[in-house]
């Protein structure tokens, strides 16, 4: 019986130290493929999120500068709803890892990936205005 407990304890400890397989953290386009530790992942995804935010803000400002007033109002409203959606979606993903060390990096990775995708979406949607 003590051997079974030891085997179960070892098996559970392997799961505790297994790498996180969060959706956005392991995406092929992830900016942090070499980050292994939680601290490295958090730092890398935080920097990547900041860079993605800067790029989104730049593209958003470019687009706004080329829109008529009504189109600008619609874009502003859409962007506000998108931010609410992004934050809620990434919070939901983070909550899947509540209590674990991966929760923070998962949240940052999600924010980064969704922000990068939104930038691409805006570029495609407003391509006609960006010419």
C-alpha positions in Angstrom: 0.0 0.0 0.0 2.8 2.6 0.7 4.1 2.0 -2.8 0.8 2.8 -4.3 0.7 6.1 -2.4 4.2 6.9 -3.6 3.3 6.2 -7.2 0.2 8.3 -7.0 2.1 11.1 -5.3 4.8 11.0 -8.0 2.2 10.9 -10.8 0.4 13.9 -9.3 3.6 15.8 -8.9 4.4 15.3 -12.6 1.1 17.0 -13.5 1.8 19.9 -11.2 5.1 20.6 -13.0 3.8 20.0 -16.5 4.0 23.0 -18.8 0.9 25.0 -19.4 -0.9 24.4 -22.7 -3.1 27.5 -22.8 -4.5 28.3 -26.2 -2.7 31.5 -26.9 0.5 30.7 -25.2 1.2 27.9 -27.6 -0.1 29.4 -30.8 2.2 29.1 -33.7 2.4 32.9 -34.0 3.2 33.2 -30.3 5.9 35.8 -29.7 7.3 33.8 -26.8 8.1 30.3 -28.0 11.3 30.0 -26.0 9.9 31.2 -22.7 9.8 28.3 -20.3 9.5 29.5 -16.8 6.4 31.3 -15.5 8.5 34.5 -14.8 10.0 34.4 -18.4 6.5 33.8 -19.9 5.0 36.7 -17.9 7.8 39.1 -18.8 7.8 38.1 -22.5 4.0 38.2 -22.9 3.8 41.5 -21.0 6.4 43.1 -23.4 4.6 41.5 -26.4 1.2 42.8 -25.2 2.6 46.3 -24.8 4.1 46.1 -28.4 0.7 44.8 -29.7 -1.1 47.6 -27.9 1.2 50.2 -29.5 0.7 48.8 -32.9 -3.0 48.7 -32.5 -3.1 52.3 -31.3 -1.0 53.4 -34.2 -3.2 51.7 -36.8 -6.4 52.9 -35.0 -5.1 56.5 -35.1 -4.2 56.2 -38.8 -7.7 55.0 -39.6 -9.5 57.6 -37.5 -7.5 60.3 -39.3 -9.0 59.2 -42.6 -12.6 58.8 -41.6 -15.6 61.1 -41.9 -17.3 61.9 -38.6 -20.1 59.3 -38.7 -17.6 56.5 -39.7 -15.3 57.6 -36.9 -18.1 57.4 -34.4 -19.0 53.9 -35.6 -15.3 52.8 -35.4 -15.0 54.3 -31.9 -18.1 52.4 -30.7 -17.0 49.2 -32.2 -13.5 49.5 -30.7 -15.0 50.1 -27.2 -17.2 47.0 -27.6 -14.2 45.0 -28.8 -12.1 46.1 -25.8 -14.9 44.9 -23.5 -15.1 41.6 -25.4 -11.3 41.1 -25.3 -11.1 41.8 -21.6 -14.0 39.4 -20.8 -12.7 36.7 -23.1 -9.2 36.8 -21.7 -10.5 36.9 -18.1 -12.5 33.8 -18.9 -9.5 32.1 -20.2 -7.4 33.1 -17.2 -10.0 31.8 -14.8 -9.5 28.3 -16.3 -6.1 28.5 -14.6 -7.2 30.1 -11.3 -4.9 29.1 -8.4 -2.1 28.2 -10.8 1.0 30.1 -11.8 0.0 30.0 -15.4 -3.0 32.3 -14.9 -1.0 35.5 -15.3 0.9 34.5 -18.4 -2.3 33.0 -19.9 -4.1 36.3 -19.5 -1.2 38.3 -21.0 -0.9 35.9 -23.9 -4.6 36.1 -24.7 -4.5 39.9 -24.6 -1.5 40.0 -26.9 -3.0 37.5 -29.4 -6.4 39.2 -29.5 -4.8 42.6 -29.9 -2.6 41.5 -32.7 -5.6 39.9 -34.4 -7.7 43.1 -34.0 -4.9 45.1 -35.6 -5.0 42.8 -38.6 -8.7 43.0 -38.7 -8.7 46.8 -38.7 -6.1 46.9 -41.5 -8.2 44.6 -43.6 -11.6 46.3 -42.9 -10.3 49.8 -43.4 -7.8 49.0 -46.2 -9.8 51.1 -48.6 -9.2 54.2 -46.3 -5.6 53.4 -45.6 -4.5 53.7 -49.2 
